[in-house]
Amino acid sequence: MLIEFDNGMDLDTNDGNVILFVKNYLIQSLIMEPIVKKLSEEFDGVCFIIISADDVSSLDEEYNIHSAPSILFINNGTLLNCIQGIIPENILRSKIDKAFN
């Protein structure tokens, strides 16, 4: 399920979140965004959130994001994994499956 990010949103409350931090002007972010959107349709019970790091710099600091794209896996407030850069769809699918199933 793909959820639109809201500045007041608590990213730690859901059972499973996959959060993609993007910078809209980077080709790497433009590559990862459709992959994450596609995978959001495959996983029931996992919330997928795409956040423009340009708009929400406080989250960059909170989650120690140094590059875009970065993908965070958060479960009940616990950061399970952080992947930075481009990752192939099949590997990302496997990592999501391992983290939340």
FENKA-V791531 format. One record per residue. N is the residue number from 1. SS is DSSP state (alpha for helix, beta for strand, coil for the rest). D_CENTER is the distance of its C-alpha to the mean C-alpha in Angstrom with 1 decimal. Layout:
# FENKA-V791531
n->(N N)
ss->(SS SS)
d_center->(D_CENTER D_CENTER)
This chain:
# FENKA-V791531
n->(1 2 3 4 5 6 7 8 9 10 11 12 13 14 15 16 17 18 19 20 21 22 23 24 25 26 27 28 29 30 31 32 33 34 35 36 37 38 39 40 41 42 43 44 45 46 47 48 49 50 51 52 53 54 55 56 57 58 59 60 61 62 63 64 65 66 67 68 69 70 71 72 73 74 75 76 77 78 79 80 81 82 83 84 85 86 87 88 89 90 91 92 93 94 95 96 97 98 99 100 101)
ss->(coil beta beta beta coil coil coil coil coil coil coil coil coil coil coil coil beta beta beta beta beta beta coil coil coil coil alpha alpha alpha alpha alpha alpha alpha alpha alpha alpha alpha alpha alpha alpha coil coil coil coil coil coil beta beta beta beta beta beta coil coil coil coil alpha alpha alpha alpha alpha alpha coil coil coil coil coil coil coil beta beta beta beta beta beta coil coil beta beta beta beta beta beta beta coil coil coil coil alpha alpha alpha alpha alpha alpha alpha alpha alpha alpha alpha alpha coil)
d_center->(12.1 10.3 10.8 11.8 10.9 14.2 15.3 16.9 14.1 13.9 10.4 12.5 14.7 13.2 14.0 10.7 7.2 4.0 1.9 2.7 6.0 8.9 12.6 14.4 17.3 16.0 16.6 13.9 11.3 13.6 13.5 9.9 9.4 12.0 11.0 7.7 10.1 12.7 11.0 10.3 14.1 14.8 13.5 15.5 14.6 10.9 9.1 6.3 5.7 6.0 7.7 10.6 11.3 14.9 15.2 13.8 15.2 15.7 12.1 12.4 15.4 14.3 11.5 13.6 11.5 14.2 12.9 10.7 8.8 6.9 4.1 4.8 6.7 8.8 12.0 14.8 14.0 13.8 11.3 11.8 10.3 8.8 9.1 10.3 11.7 12.2 12.2 14.3 13.3 15.6 14.4 10.7 12.4 14.5 12.1 10.3 14.0 15.2 12.8 13.5 16.8)
